[in-house]
Amino acid sequence: MDDLHTILQEALQVKTSDPPGFHSIIAKDDMRAFKSNEATDGVYSFRVWTKYDVSLNSIWKMNWDFGTRLKWDKHCESVEVLKTISEGEEECRWVVKYPTMLSNREYIYYRKAMRDPKSNAVIIKSHILKDHDFPKKSKYVRIQQFSSNMVFIPHPDGDDKPGCEVIWSAQDNPGGSIPTWAINWAMEKGVPEFAKTQFEVASKFERGDIKSDCLPPPRQ
């Protein structure tokens, strides 16, 4: 529970104030996004708060359901669950498309979904797996440093009511020889773009335009 408390405290800070060591890249009534002032050992960090007129259930399906990901995510080459540890706890593989002339990035990582009993928020916690035997392919750059916390705060009246807040914090080292200016440009353009995509795609889940049979968000 201490870990959940720390994640939630950091997340709520993004909603109400500017995180130390970060600068604002977007400031709107329904979105706040920040990027770390400097990379530390090649690791870039960002934090985003958004509020959507869709339900937690729809945002959850969009983020958890790998079976529908390729239908809408133009940056995803492939994604799969390598091992199910328990309900809401998995080892996964994700290949992200990079621009022409750059190798695509491969993530072998762990993810776990949790529900905080006090706030009712749902958290998806992810980090790179170091100890695994999945074969490496030379055409990909395998990511060695990545972690992410996604916090979903439902409408007070329930997971099925529109009005979900999403707070996303991530640290990522893309590896390879990518100029710093290119990474900064991609982050400052890509993070707000993904936030917009989340609303558009979650709305399709909300309307039933995209069908999903993934497990529901964790309960208290």
C-alpha positions in Angstrom: 0.0 0.0 0.0 2.9 2.4 0.6 3.9 2.0 -3.1 0.3 2.8 -4.2 0.3 5.9 -1.9 3.6 7.2 -3.4 2.3 6.7 -6.9 -0.9 8.5 -6.2 0.8 11.4 -4.4 3.1 11.9 -7.4 0.2 11.7 -9.8 -2.0 14.2 -8.0 1.0 16.7 -7.9 0.8 16.8 -11.7 -2.8 17.7 -11.5 -2.4 20.6 -9.1 1.2 22.0 -9.4 4.3 22.0 -11.5 6.6 19.0 -10.6 10.1 20.0 -9.6 12.7 19.4 -12.3 10.1 19.5 -15.1 8.9 22.2 -17.5 5.4 22.6 -19.0 4.8 21.6 -22.6 1.1 22.0 -22.5 -1.3 23.8 -20.2 -5.1 23.6 -20.8 -8.2 23.3 -18.6 -8.4 19.6 -19.5 -4.7 18.7 -19.9 -1.4 19.5 -18.3 1.8 17.9 -19.6 5.4 18.2 -18.4 8.8 17.0 -19.6 12.0 16.6 -17.5 14.4 19.5 -17.9 17.3 17.2 -18.6 17.9 13.5 -19.4 19.6 11.5 -16.6 21.8 8.8 -18.0 19.8 8.9 -21.2 16.5 8.5 -19.4 13.8 11.0 -20.4 10.7 11.6 -18.2 7.3 13.1 -18.7 4.1 13.5 -16.7 0.6 14.2 -18.1 -2.8 14.9 -16.5 -6.0 14.8 -18.6 -9.7 14.7 -18.0 -12.0 13.0 -20.5 -15.7 12.9 -21.0 -15.6 9.1 -21.2 -15.8 6.4 -18.5 -13.0 4.6 -16.7 -14.2 1.4 -18.2 -13.6 2.6 -21.7 -10.2 4.2 -20.9 -9.3 0.9 -19.2 -10.2 -1.2 -22.2 -8.2 1.0 -24.5 -5.0 0.7 -22.4 -5.3 -2.9 -21.2 -6.7 -4.8 -24.2 -3.8 -5.9 -26.4 -6.3 -7.7 -28.7 -7.6 -4.4 -30.1 -4.4 -2.4 -30.0 -3.4 -2.8 -33.6 -6.8 -1.6 -34.8 -6.0 1.9 -33.7 -2.4 2.4 -32.6 -0.4 3.5 -35.6 2.9 3.4 -33.6 2.5 -0.3 -32.6 4.1 -3.0 -34.7 3.2 -5.8 -32.4 2.1 -6.5 -28.8 1.5 -9.7 -26.9 1.3 -11.2 -23.4 4.2 -13.6 -22.9 3.1 -14.9 -19.5 0.1 -14.4 -17.3 1.2 -14.4 -13.6 -2.3 -13.8 -12.2 -5.3 -11.8 -13.1 -4.1 -8.3 -13.9 -0.4 -9.2 -13.7 1.5 -10.1 -16.9 4.8 -10.2 -18.7 4.6 -8.6 -22.1 6.4 -7.8 -25.3 5.7 -4.6 -27.3 7.4 -3.4 -30.5 7.1 0.4 -31.2 7.5 1.7 -34.7 10.2 4.4 -35.2 10.6 6.7 -38.2 12.3 5.4 -41.4 16.1 5.0 -41.0 15.7 4.1 -37.3 15.2 0.7 -35.8 12.0 -0.1 -34.1 12.1 -0.4 -30.3 11.3 -3.6 -28.4 10.0 -3.6 -24.8 10.0 -6.8 -22.7 8.2 -5.7 -19.6 6.0 -6.4 -16.6 2.7 -4.8 -15.9 0.3 -5.0 -13.0 -3.1 -3.5 -12.4 -4.3 -2.4 -8.9 -7.1 -0.6 -7.3 -6.5 1.8 -4.4 -9.1 1.2 -1.7 -9.1 4.7 -0.4 -9.3 6.8 -3.6 -10.9 4.1 -5.8 -8.2 4.9 -8.4 -7.0 2.2 -10.8 -3.2 2.0 -11.4 -1.3 0.2 -14.1 2.3 -0.1 -13.0 4.9 -1.2 -15.6 8.7 -1.7 -15.8 11.3 -3.4 -17.9 12.0 -7.0 -17.2 15.7 -7.8 -17.0 15.4 -11.5 -16.1 13.8 -13.3 -19.1 14.8 -15.6 -21.9 12.9 -14.1 -24.8 15.3 -14.2 -27.8 16.7 -10.9 -29.1 16.3 -9.9 -32.7 19.0 -7.8 -34.3 16.5 -5.7 -36.3 15.2 -4.2 -33.1 16.7 -2.0 -30.4 15.8 -3.7 -27.1 14.9 -1.1 -24.4 16.8 -1.5 -21.2 15.3 1.3 -19.1 11.6 2.0 -18.9 9.0 2.4 -16.2 5.5 3.8 -16.2 2.6 4.5 -13.9 -0.9 5.2 -15.3 -3.5 6.3 -12.8 -7.2 6.3 -13.7 -9.5 8.3 -11.4 -13.1 7.3 -12.0 -16.2 9.5 -11.8 -17.5 9.6 -8.2 -20.7 7.8 -9.4 -18.9 4.8 -10.8 -16.5 3.3 -13.4 -19.2 3.4 -16.1 -19.9 7.2 -15.8 -18.1 9.7 -18.1 -15.6 12.0 -16.4 -12.4 9.9 -15.9 -9.1 11.6 -15.1 -5.9 10.0 -16.4 -2.4 10.8 -15.0 0.5 9.2 -16.7 4.1 9.3 -15.5 6.9 7.5 -17.5 10.7 7.3 -17.7 12.2 6.0 -20.9 15.6 5.6 -22.5 15.1 5.0 -26.2 18.6 3.7 -26.7 20.6 4.0 -30.0 22.1 7.1 -31.4 19.2 9.6 -31.6 20.0 13.3 -31.4 18.7 15.0 -28.3 16.8 17.6 -30.3 14.9 14.8 -32.1 13.9 13.1 -28.8 12.7 16.4 -27.4 10.7 17.2 -30.5 9.1 13.7 -30.5 8.2 13.9 -26.8 6.8 17.4 -27.0 4.7 16.5 -30.0 3.9 12.9 -29.2 2.8 13.1 -25.6 -0.1 15.6 -26.3 -0.9 13.7 -29.5 -1.3 10.4 -27.5 -3.5 12.2 -24.9 -5.8 13.3 -27.8 -5.8 9.8 -29.3 -6.8 8.3 -25.9 -10.0 10.3 -25.9 -10.8 9.5 -29.5 -10.2 5.8 -29.1 -11.8 5.5 -25.7 -14.9 7.2 -27.2 -15.1 4.4 -29.7 -15.0 1.8 -26.9 -17.7 3.9 -25.1 -20.0 3.8 -28.2 -19.3 0.2 -28.9 -17.6 0.9 -32.2 -14.6 -1.2 -30.9 -15.6 -4.4 -29.1 -13.5 -5.7 -26.3 -13.7 -8.8 -24.1 -10.7 -8.0 -21.9 -11.0 -8.4 -18.1 -12.6 -5.5 -16.2 -10.6 -3.1 -14.1 -9.6 -4.5 -10.7 -12.1 -4.1 -7.9 -11.5 -3.0 -4.3 
